[in-house]
């Protein structure tokens, strides 16, 4: 029997199916065919009529006809489906309320301590595998759990559309192979910037969960037992995200040219982000000189001037020329 989801009992379904098969029957005929007592059959027919699944003729003895199944059952099933959807929504709301209550009552719901390099690597892989929108990273020199270039989960996430914004401190580029690894990440779609120094290591997934080592370390510190915190939705997580955004705002964008050179790091193998021509062009631009006049003074085509300005905007992370001028002053490019 399969109609219980529509609010039909097993005996009601038996009688209704007999009516559908016969096209119509008297109460006695239904009792004989179903093997039910007549009194039970009369009660079931009354219930089916109340549910709009059976109609009664005026003759004697009265005959009963089934209401077409699409008319009788579809609205009932739809009401059941709507009720199920509402129940699911209520269950989700209750779950969120439960989680909020547990967060207030149990600090363990907000911060989980991770001990050991392998456990740390596993959590870093897991949060990247679960990321759907964005990953934020602070990359300091000397790895704790993942050597430079070993985070293949990043490339899998980039391939499915997750945005990566990564900040590298200057000393990071002193590690062997670091520049090549950064270049590979940038070519894969990573948005990378550099700063002189970072205060801590950090990875944040979808602004909902973060991994943050609790003690300084690296391969020359205490690599055997690194300790980190898994931080969930809280004021602490909001503060970590705000810290990232503050450093990101002041960082120098990194770009990779056709030869694989990373510009903007000021580290080994990295070039100055601006050429002498770029600096002269930028000085004229911030002085308010029009593109055509800049092109004339510098002996360049107007298209070349515009292309160089666009490149500098990308380096500065600026979307307007006014932002470019402001960033150029902050970065000491003028």
N, C-alpha and C positions, 0 to 999 in steps of 0.2 A: 504494500500500500504506500502511496506516495503523496497524498494530498494533505498531510498533517500540517505542512507549512502554510496552507491556506485556511487553517482553523477547522478542518474537517476531521471528525473522528474516524476510526477504522470501520465501525459498523455503518456510519453514514456514507462513507465512501463505497462500501459494498452495495448498499441499496441504490445509491446514485448510479453506480456503474451498471447495475441490472436494468435500471430505467433507461439509461442511454442505449444499452444493447437492444432492449425490447421496443423502445420508442414510446412506451406507455404501458402501465399495468394497474390493476386494482391492488389494494392493500393485501388481500388474501393471496393473490398470485405472487406478490413479492415475498410474503411470509413463506409460502411453499418453496419458492426457488432459493431463498436465502437460508432456509432452515431456522429462521428466528421465530420466536413466539409472536402471535398476532399483536399482542399488547405492545411488545417491543417495537414491532414494525410500525404500528400507528404512532408511537412516540418519536421514532426516527423520522418518519414522514413529516410530522409536525415541526420538528427541528429543521429539516431541509427546507420546508416552506418558509419558515421564519428567516432563513439565510438567503432566500431568493433563488434557491437551486431547483425547486420543484413547484409546479402549479397543479391545482386540483380542478377537475371538471365538475359540472353541476349535475351530472347523471347519477343514477342509482344502479349498482353501487358506484361511488365516485371513482374515477380513474385519475391517475397521477402521471404528469408528463415532466420530463427533465427540461430545465432551462438550458439552452445551448451552453456548452462549457466555456466558450470565450466570454459570454455574458456573465455566467455564473462565477467563474474562477478568476479571470484576469484582474478585475478590480480588487478582489480579495488578496491576490498575490502581490499586486502593486502596493496595497496598504501594508502588507507584511514587509515588502522590500523597503518602503519608506521608513517603517518603524525600525528595521534593522540598521539602516543608514543613520537614523537618529541615535540609536543605541550605540553605534560605533563612535559617533561624534561625542556623545556623553562620556563614553569610556575613555576617549582620548583626553577630554577635559579633566576627568577625574584623575587620570594618570599624571597629567601635568601638575594638578593641585597636589597630588601625593609627592611628586618629586620636589616641588617647592617647599612643602612641609618638611621633607627629609633633609633638604639643604639647610633649612633653618635650624633643625634639631641635631644634625650630624655633620660635623666638619669633614668626615670621611667621604661624604657625597660630593664635596667640592675639590678636595685635594687628596691625591693618592700618591704615595711615595714609591718610586721605582728604584730598585737597587740592582746593580750589576750591568755590565756593558751589553750583554745579550738581551736582557729584558728591555733596556733602553732602545736598542736597535729595533726590537720587535714592536714596541709602541710607536716609534717613529714611522715604521712601515705601515702600521695599522691606521694611524690617523691620516696618512697620505692616501692609502687605499680607500678610505671612507670620505675623503674630501670631494666636494662637488663644485665649489666655486673658487676658493682662493687659499693659497698657502703663504704664510709670512715667515721669513727666516732671518735670524742673526747668525752669521757664520764667523766665528773667531778663529784665530790661528790655533793649530794643534788640535786635532780631533779628539773627541772623548769616546764616541761609539762608532761613528761612520767616517772612515778615511775619505779624503777628497776624491770625488769621482766614483765612489761606490754606491751612491744613492740612486739606484736604477728605478726606484719607485717614483722618482720625480718625472722621469721621461714617460712613464706609463700614465701618470696623472696629466701631464702636459698634453699627451696625445688625445685624452678624452675631454680636453677643454678647460682644465683647471688652471687658473692664473697663478703664477709664482712670482712673488716679489722678494728678492733676496738682497740683503745687505752684507757686504764683506768688509772686514776691517783691513787696514793696510798690511798688517803683518801676515795676514792669511796668504798673500801672494808670494811670501818667502818659502812656503812649503813646496817640495818637489812636485812638479806637474800641476800645481794649483791653477796657473794661468790657462793651461790647455783645457783643464776641466771646466773652468768658468766659461771659456770660449765655447765649449761644446754645449753647455747649458743655455747660453744666450742664443746660439744658433737654433736650439730646439724650441725657443720661445720664452725662456726665462727673462724677466725684467730684473736687471742687476744694477746695483749702485755700490759705491765704495765710500767709506768714512775712515778717518784716522784711527779711531778706536771704538770698540763696542763694549758696553758694560757687562754683558752676560751672553750666554748662548740661549737661543729661543726658537721654537717652531710653533706656529699657530695655524690650526685648520678651521676654515670657515668661520673664524671669529667665535668659535664655540668651545674649543678645547686647545690647551697649550701644553707643551713639554718644555720644562725649564730646569736645567741642572741646578742643584742647590748649593754645590760647592765648586770652587775653581778646580780645573783639572785639565789633563791632556795626557798624551803618551809619556810625558816626563813628570807628570804629577802623580795621580793615583789611578791608573787605568784599570786596575783589577776590580775595584768596587766603586764605580761612579754612582752617585745618588742624585736622582732628579725628581721633580714634582710633576704630576699630571694634574693640570688646573682646569676645572670646568667653569661654567657660567657663574661669574661672581664679580665683585668689585676688583678683586686682584687680577682677574683676566682682563677686565676693561683697562686697568692701569698698564698691563703689559702691552696691550694693543696700542694704547696712546703713546707709550714709550717708543714702540716701533715707528709709528707715524711721525713722531718728532724727529727721529734720526733719519728717516726716509726723506723728509722735507729738505734736510741740509746736505744730503749725500750727493756725490757726483755720479751721474749716469755712466754706465760702462757700455761701450759699443765694440763690436768685432768687425774688423775690415775683411776684405777678401782673402788676405794672407793668414787670417786667424789671429792677428794681433789684437789684444784687448787694450782699448784706450780709456784713460780716466783713472787708472789704478795708482799711478805714480810708483809702481813697483817694478821689479825686474822684468824687462821685456815689454813694458808698457810705454806708450807714447803720450806726450802732452795732448790734452783733448783739443786744443786750438793751435792752429798754425799762426805764423806772423801775419799772413794775409787775413785770416779770420779775425784776429785781434784788431787790425786796422779797420776792417769792414764794420766790426761791432762798435768801435769807437764812433765812426761816422753815423751809424744807425742810431745809437743812443743820443747823439747830438741833434737828431731830428732831420738829418739829410735824407732826401727821397732816394728811392732805389735807382732811378735813372741818373741822378747826379752822382751817386756812389759809383755806379758802373763807369761813368765818364772819368771820374777822378782816378779810379783804380785801373782803368784800361781793361775792364771785364765786360762781358755781355750782361744785359739785365737779367737774363735767365740764370746765368751763373751766380749772380748776386743773390737771387731769390733761392737758388738751390743751397748755397752756403748758409743763408739765414735759416732755412728749414732744418739743415743738419744741426746747427747750433741750438735751435729750439728743442730738437730731439735729445741732444746731449744734456741740456739743462732741465729737461722734463717740463718744458713750457708749452702752453697751448696758444699763447698770444705773444706778440712782440714786446708788449709792456712787461709781461712776465719774464721774457728773455732778458730784458735790460735789468730787471730787479735781481734775477738769479746771477747774471754776469757780475753785478756789483758785489753780491754776497760771496761768489766764488773767487773773486780777485782776478777776473779775466780782463778787466779794463785797465 
